[in-house]
């Protein structure tokens, strides 16, 4: 396997590492026997130049046949990208994560800065912390957030912060700008953001507390992860402002409103309940 090179979504060619495939299947909660079967099949199908997308598709298809819930967890990254085509569902999703973490979160608000008004994706408040959050959503795995993003966010935040500090009770609050993205941050973006004191969250950054980790820990999986819903049904729910499996589990009537029949109703609720449990 050490001689096999694969092509990432970015176009970069890298050596295939079986450990990464095993780790991703373990994160999905797949049983050891299922992991061994998938790994054996994948190893037999590898060739130089195979894409990570193709490997994912093969693994997902096999996992789906063994465990719907594990398959839903395995497709988490793709499920986030299926929240599109606009970035608004992703903004709502980030707001839900922050609420789970104890913040009061407002999505899509107009905030007056010192110089001009700003449309802020998420404004979050908790104790003495007051955050201005910009969400950068991409539907393509090959896209990254370069240094232009934190540069732009920092300039907007400084204008907002100057106005926030004038508000009663805000003199002692910790104000901070944040960038949340569902893909990755470039090295320059991380370097600049860290230097300027911006909060940064990407798919896998900070290490151990990136977007994927926080979803696993909270159990706040997007409804697009469910393999028991069709694409059209997911779109109907997203159009109603529903973004989480948890929302379906807590309000089953939402499924009836989009025409889910009794034969599928139970399966969908079972899967959504299972995904609500943190891993």
ZINORJO-V413046 format. One record per pair of residues at least 12 apart in sequence whose ideal C-beta (glycine too) atoms are under 7 Angstrom apart, sorted by the first residue. I is the first residue (numbers start at 1). J is the second residue. D is the distance in whole Angstrom. If there is no record, write none. Layout:
i=I j=J d=D
i=I j=J d=D
//
This chain:
i=1 j=16 d=6
i=1 j=18 d=6
i=1 j=43 d=6
i=2 j=15 d=7
i=4 j=16 d=4
i=4 j=46 d=5
i=4 j=48 d=6
i=5 j=48 d=5
i=5 j=49 d=7
i=6 j=50 d=5
i=6 j=51 d=7
i=6 j=52 d=6
i=6 j=55 d=7
i=7 j=49 d=6
i=7 j=51 d=5
i=7 j=52 d=7
i=8 j=52 d=5
i=9 j=52 d=6
i=9 j=53 d=7
i=9 j=141 d=4
i=9 j=142 d=4
i=10 j=142 d=5
i=11 j=142 d=7
i=16 j=46 d=6
i=18 j=39 d=7
i=21 j=39 d=6
i=21 j=42 d=6
i=21 j=59 d=7
i=22 j=35 d=6
i=22 j=39 d=6
i=24 j=74 d=7
i=25 j=38 d=6
i=25 j=59 d=7
i=25 j=74 d=7
i=27 j=216 d=7
i=28 j=63 d=7
i=28 j=70 d=5
i=28 j=73 d=4
i=28 j=74 d=4
i=29 j=70 d=5
i=29 j=73 d=6
i=29 j=279 d=6
i=30 j=63 d=6
i=30 j=67 d=6
i=30 j=70 d=4
i=34 j=63 d=7
i=34 j=66 d=5
i=34 j=67 d=7
i=38 j=59 d=5
i=38 j=62 d=5
i=38 j=63 d=6
i=41 j=62 d=6
i=42 j=55 d=6
i=42 j=58 d=6
i=42 j=59 d=6
i=45 j=58 d=6
i=60 j=74 d=6
i=60 j=75 d=6
i=64 j=227 d=6
i=68 j=227 d=5
i=68 j=228 d=7
i=68 j=271 d=6
i=69 j=271 d=6
i=69 j=274 d=4
i=69 j=275 d=6
i=71 j=227 d=5
i=72 j=221 d=7
i=72 j=225 d=4
i=72 j=226 d=6
i=72 j=227 d=6
i=72 j=271 d=6
i=72 j=275 d=6
i=73 j=275 d=7
i=75 j=225 d=6
i=76 j=212 d=6
i=76 j=215 d=6
i=76 j=221 d=7
i=76 j=225 d=6
i=77 j=203 d=7
i=79 j=222 d=5
i=79 j=224 d=4
i=79 j=225 d=4
i=80 j=182 d=5
i=80 j=222 d=6
i=81 j=139 d=5
i=81 j=182 d=7
i=82 j=224 d=4
i=82 j=234 d=7
i=83 j=222 d=6
i=83 j=224 d=6
i=83 j=238 d=7
i=83 j=243 d=7
i=84 j=137 d=7
i=84 j=139 d=4
i=85 j=139 d=6
i=87 j=135 d=6
i=87 j=137 d=4
i=89 j=238 d=5
i=89 j=243 d=5
i=90 j=135 d=6
i=90 j=137 d=4
i=90 j=182 d=6
i=91 j=107 d=5
i=91 j=108 d=6
i=91 j=121 d=5
i=91 j=122 d=6
i=91 j=135 d=5
i=92 j=107 d=5
i=92 j=241 d=7
i=92 j=243 d=5
i=93 j=222 d=6
i=93 j=243 d=5
i=94 j=122 d=6
i=94 j=133 d=7
i=94 j=135 d=5
i=94 j=180 d=5
i=95 j=107 d=4
i=95 j=122 d=5
i=96 j=220 d=6
i=96 j=243 d=7
i=96 j=244 d=6
i=97 j=214 d=6
i=97 j=218 d=6
i=97 j=220 d=6
i=98 j=122 d=7
i=98 j=124 d=5
i=100 j=218 d=5
i=100 j=220 d=6
i=102 j=126 d=5
i=103 j=124 d=4
i=103 j=125 d=6
i=103 j=126 d=4
i=104 j=124 d=7
i=104 j=125 d=5
i=104 j=126 d=7
i=105 j=122 d=6
i=105 j=124 d=5
i=106 j=122 d=7
i=106 j=123 d=5
i=107 j=121 d=7
i=107 j=122 d=6
i=108 j=121 d=7
i=109 j=123 d=5
i=111 j=123 d=6
i=111 j=160 d=5
i=112 j=163 d=6
i=113 j=159 d=4
i=113 j=160 d=5
i=113 j=163 d=5
i=114 j=159 d=5
i=114 j=162 d=4
i=114 j=163 d=5
i=115 j=159 d=5
i=116 j=159 d=7
i=118 j=156 d=5
i=118 j=159 d=7
i=118 j=160 d=6
i=120 j=132 d=5
i=121 j=133 d=6
i=121 j=134 d=5
i=121 j=135 d=4
i=122 j=135 d=7
i=128 j=172 d=6
i=128 j=173 d=5
i=128 j=174 d=6
i=129 j=174 d=5
i=130 j=164 d=6
i=130 j=170 d=7
i=130 j=173 d=5
i=130 j=174 d=7
i=130 j=175 d=5
i=131 j=176 d=5
i=131 j=178 d=5
i=131 j=199 d=7
i=132 j=157 d=5
i=132 j=160 d=5
i=132 j=177 d=5
i=133 j=178 d=4
i=133 j=180 d=6
i=134 j=153 d=5
i=134 j=179 d=5
i=135 j=180 d=5
i=136 j=149 d=6
i=136 j=179 d=6
i=136 j=181 d=4
i=137 j=182 d=6
i=138 j=182 d=6
i=138 j=183 d=5
i=141 j=183 d=7
i=143 j=183 d=5
i=144 j=183 d=6
i=144 j=184 d=5
i=144 j=185 d=7
i=144 j=186 d=5
i=145 j=179 d=7
i=145 j=181 d=5
i=145 j=183 d=7
i=145 j=185 d=5
i=145 j=186 d=7
i=145 j=189 d=5
i=145 j=202 d=7
i=146 j=186 d=5
i=146 j=188 d=7
i=146 j=189 d=6
i=147 j=186 d=6
i=147 j=188 d=4
i=147 j=189 d=5
i=147 j=192 d=5
i=149 j=179 d=6
i=149 j=189 d=6
i=150 j=179 d=6
i=150 j=189 d=5
i=150 j=192 d=5
i=150 j=193 d=4
i=150 j=198 d=5
i=151 j=192 d=7
i=153 j=177 d=5
i=153 j=179 d=6
i=153 j=198 d=7
i=154 j=177 d=6
i=154 j=196 d=5
i=154 j=198 d=6
i=157 j=177 d=3
i=161 j=175 d=5
i=176 j=197 d=7
i=176 j=199 d=6
i=177 j=198 d=5
i=178 j=198 d=7
i=178 j=199 d=4
i=178 j=201 d=7
i=179 j=193 d=7
i=179 j=198 d=6
i=179 j=200 d=6
i=180 j=201 d=5
i=181 j=202 d=5
i=182 j=203 d=6
i=182 j=211 d=6
i=183 j=202 d=7
i=183 j=203 d=6
i=184 j=202 d=5
i=184 j=203 d=6
i=184 j=204 d=7
i=185 j=200 d=6
i=185 j=202 d=5
i=185 j=205 d=6
i=190 j=205 d=7
i=216 j=278 d=6
i=216 j=279 d=5
i=217 j=278 d=5
i=218 j=278 d=6
i=219 j=275 d=7
i=219 j=276 d=5
i=219 j=277 d=5
i=219 j=278 d=4
i=220 j=244 d=6
i=220 j=246 d=6
i=221 j=245 d=5
i=221 j=275 d=4
i=222 j=243 d=6
i=222 j=244 d=7
i=223 j=237 d=6
i=223 j=242 d=6
i=223 j=243 d=6
i=223 j=244 d=6
i=223 j=245 d=5
i=223 j=248 d=6
i=225 j=245 d=7
i=225 j=275 d=6
i=226 j=245 d=6
i=226 j=268 d=7
i=226 j=271 d=6
i=226 j=272 d=6
i=228 j=264 d=6
i=228 j=267 d=5
i=228 j=268 d=5
i=228 j=271 d=5
i=229 j=268 d=6
i=233 j=258 d=6
i=236 j=258 d=4
i=237 j=254 d=7
i=237 j=258 d=6
i=242 j=254 d=6
i=245 j=272 d=4
i=245 j=275 d=5
i=245 j=276 d=6
i=246 j=276 d=5
i=248 j=268 d=7
i=248 j=272 d=5
i=249 j=269 d=6
i=249 j=272 d=5
i=249 j=273 d=5
i=249 j=276 d=6
i=252 j=269 d=6
i=255 j=268 d=6
//
